[in-house]
Amino acid sequence: MSSQPTLQFLMIMLRAHRARLHNEERGATAVEWVVITAILVAIALAVGGVLLKVIKGKADGIDLDTDNI
């Protein structure tokens, strides 16, 4: 009957692990993911807007007059 203490130990460990899993908050909730995604989209749009403005400004500055060549 030496397996009985081992079995009891395993049962105690399983119960503790299950209780720990049920009591812990793991990861972000759906609302948190939506907020994080919205912030990242806003940052991406801001960076895209700045890049578009800079590139358009540079493109408008290019002299396309071929008569000066």
PyRosetta script that sets phi, psi and omega in degrees:
from pyrosetta import init, pose_from_sequence

init()
pose = pose_from_sequence("MSSQPTLQFLMIMLRAHRARLHNEERGATAVEWVVITAILVAIALAVGGVLLKVIKGKADGIDLDTDNI")
pose.set_psi(1, 29.9)
pose.set_omega(1, -179.5)
pose.set_phi(2, -77.0)
pose.set_psi(2, -11.8)
pose.set_omega(2, -179.6)
pose.set_phi(3, -80.7)
pose.set_psi(3, -15.9)
pose.set_omega(3, -178.0)
pose.set_phi(4, -63.7)
pose.set_psi(4, -46.3)
pose.set_omega(4, 177.0)
pose.set_phi(5, -62.4)
pose.set_psi(5, -35.0)
pose.set_omega(5, 178.1)
pose.set_phi(6, -66.7)
pose.set_psi(6, -42.5)
pose.set_omega(6, 178.1)
pose.set_phi(7, -64.1)
pose.set_psi(7, -41.6)
pose.set_omega(7, 178.1)
pose.set_phi(8, -63.3)
pose.set_psi(8, -42.5)
pose.set_omega(8, 178.8)
pose.set_phi(9, -61.0)
pose.set_psi(9, -44.7)
pose.set_omega(9, 179.7)
pose.set_phi(10, -63.9)
pose.set_psi(10, -39.6)
pose.set_omega(10, 178.6)
pose.set_phi(11, -64.6)
pose.set_psi(11, -41.9)
pose.set_omega(11, 178.5)
pose.set_phi(12, -63.4)
pose.set_psi(12, -42.9)
pose.set_omega(12, 180.0)
pose.set_phi(13, -65.1)
pose.set_psi(13, -41.2)
pose.set_omega(13, 178.2)
pose.set_phi(14, -64.1)
pose.set_psi(14, -42.3)
pose.set_omega(14, 178.1)
pose.set_phi(15, -64.5)
pose.set_psi(15, -41.2)
pose.set_omega(15, 179.2)
pose.set_phi(16, -65.0)
pose.set_psi(16, -42.3)
pose.set_omega(16, 179.1)
pose.set_phi(17, -64.0)
pose.set_psi(17, -43.4)
pose.set_omega(17, 179.1)
pose.set_phi(18, -63.4)
pose.set_psi(18, -42.7)
pose.set_omega(18, 179.1)
pose.set_phi(19, -64.6)
pose.set_psi(19, -39.5)
pose.set_omega(19, 179.2)
pose.set_phi(20, -65.9)
pose.set_psi(20, -39.0)
pose.set_omega(20, 178.3)
pose.set_phi(21, -65.9)
pose.set_psi(21, -38.5)
pose.set_omega(21, -177.8)
pose.set_phi(22, -76.1)
pose.set_psi(22, -27.3)
pose.set_omega(22, -176.2)
pose.set_phi(23, -89.7)
pose.set_psi(23, -22.9)
pose.set_omega(23, -177.4)
pose.set_phi(24, -81.8)
pose.set_psi(24, 143.5)
pose.set_omega(24, 170.3)
pose.set_phi(25, -94.4)
pose.set_psi(25, 119.1)
pose.set_omega(25, -177.8)
pose.set_phi(26, -114.9)
pose.set_psi(26, 129.8)
pose.set_omega(26, 174.3)
pose.set_phi(27, 74.2)
pose.set_psi(27, -177.2)
pose.set_omega(27, -178.4)
pose.set_phi(28, -94.7)
pose.set_psi(28, 151.0)
pose.set_omega(28, 176.5)
pose.set_phi(29, -80.6)
pose.set_psi(29, 172.4)
pose.set_omega(29, -179.2)
pose.set_phi(30, -62.0)
pose.set_psi(30, -39.0)
pose.set_omega(30, 179.7)
pose.set_phi(31, -64.1)
pose.set_psi(31, -41.1)
pose.set_omega(31, 178.5)
pose.set_phi(32, -63.3)
pose.set_psi(32, -40.2)
pose.set_omega(32, 178.4)
pose.set_phi(33, -64.2)
pose.set_psi(33, -37.8)
pose.set_omega(33, 178.0)
pose.set_phi(34, -64.5)
pose.set_psi(34, -43.3)
pose.set_omega(34, 180.0)
pose.set_phi(35, -64.9)
pose.set_psi(35, -44.7)
pose.set_omega(35, 178.9)
pose.set_phi(36, -61.0)
pose.set_psi(36, -44.8)
pose.set_omega(36, 180.0)
pose.set_phi(37, -63.5)
pose.set_psi(37, -42.2)
pose.set_omega(37, 179.2)
pose.set_phi(38, -62.5)
pose.set_psi(38, -40.4)
pose.set_omega(38, 178.1)
pose.set_phi(39, -64.4)
pose.set_psi(39, -44.1)
pose.set_omega(39, 179.8)
pose.set_phi(40, -64.9)
pose.set_psi(40, -38.4)
pose.set_omega(40, 177.6)
pose.set_phi(41, -65.3)
pose.set_psi(41, -41.6)
pose.set_omega(41, 179.1)
pose.set_phi(42, -62.9)
pose.set_psi(42, -41.4)
pose.set_omega(42, 177.8)
pose.set_phi(43, -64.2)
pose.set_psi(43, -44.1)
pose.set_omega(43, -179.8)
pose.set_phi(44, -63.0)
pose.set_psi(44, -40.2)
pose.set_omega(44, 178.1)
pose.set_phi(45, -65.8)
pose.set_psi(45, -39.8)
pose.set_omega(45, 178.9)
pose.set_phi(46, -64.8)
pose.set_psi(46, -45.3)
pose.set_omega(46, 179.0)
pose.set_phi(47, -64.4)
pose.set_psi(47, -42.2)
pose.set_omega(47, 177.9)
pose.set_phi(48, -61.6)
pose.set_psi(48, -40.5)
pose.set_omega(48, 178.6)
pose.set_phi(49, -63.9)
pose.set_psi(49, -43.0)
pose.set_omega(49, 178.4)
pose.set_phi(50, -64.6)
pose.set_psi(50, -44.8)
pose.set_omega(50, 179.1)
pose.set_phi(51, -62.4)
pose.set_psi(51, -42.0)
pose.set_omega(51, 179.2)
pose.set_phi(52, -61.4)
pose.set_psi(52, -43.3)
pose.set_omega(52, 179.9)
pose.set_phi(53, -63.5)
pose.set_psi(53, -44.5)
pose.set_omega(53, -179.4)
pose.set_phi(54, -65.6)
pose.set_psi(54, -45.7)
pose.set_omega(54, -178.3)
pose.set_phi(55, -66.6)
pose.set_psi(55, -40.8)
pose.set_omega(55, 178.5)
pose.set_phi(56, -64.7)
pose.set_psi(56, -40.0)
pose.set_omega(56, 176.8)
pose.set_phi(57, -61.9)
pose.set_psi(57, -42.7)
pose.set_omega(57, 178.2)
pose.set_phi(58, -67.1)
pose.set_psi(58, -40.3)
pose.set_omega(58, -179.2)
pose.set_phi(59, -67.2)
pose.set_psi(59, -38.3)
pose.set_omega(59, 178.4)
pose.set_phi(60, -67.1)
pose.set_psi(60, -23.6)
pose.set_omega(60, -179.6)
pose.set_phi(61, -82.0)
pose.set_psi(61, -6.5)
pose.set_omega(61, -179.5)
pose.set_phi(62, -77.8)
pose.set_psi(62, 128.6)
pose.set_omega(62, 179.6)
pose.set_phi(63, -85.2)
pose.set_psi(63, 115.5)
pose.set_omega(63, -178.5)
pose.set_phi(64, -101.7)
pose.set_psi(64, 9.6)
pose.set_omega(64, -179.3)
pose.set_phi(65, -74.2)
pose.set_psi(65, 112.5)
pose.set_omega(65, -177.6)
pose.set_phi(66, -87.4)
pose.set_psi(66, -4.4)
pose.set_omega(66, 179.4)
pose.set_phi(67, -72.3)
pose.set_psi(67, -19.5)
pose.set_omega(67, -177.7)
pose.set_phi(68, -86.0)
pose.set_psi(68, -2.5)
pose.set_omega(68, -176.4)
pose.set_phi(69, -78.7)
pose.dump_pdb("model.pdb")
